[in-house]
Amino acid sequence: MKYDVFSFGVILLEMLSRNKNRGFRHPDHDHNLLGHAWIRWIQDKPLEVIDKTFCDSCNISEVIRCLHVGMLCVQRVPEDRPRMSSVVLMLSSDVALPTPKQPGFYTERSVPESPSRTLLCSENTFSTTLIEPR
């Protein structure tokens, strides 16, 4: 149940930012989307996560609330994540929201040290096993 809410949080963040968590790129750092959202959240710059089209056409406080709920859903410790019934309540009312904690899978991609160390191709070490009936 808590894993489903984590996935919901990722989808919510992806929808608000209009970026996918997987393959996310930012010029200032090498974090994934969850890491980027967390950095901006703790810097008190949530609007930098949200796609500008939402800022132009939606109620900003509602959009930031959705981001807040998304951050609560992706917290690292499953016990800290809300239940889905609580998420529905958080999104449909003005109930006070707790402060989110660091997200799970908050990763930073490793960047090659120099261009000369980048491999242009990899060795194929693929093997197969044929299964034959008796």
Disulfide bonds with the S-S distance in Angstrom:
none
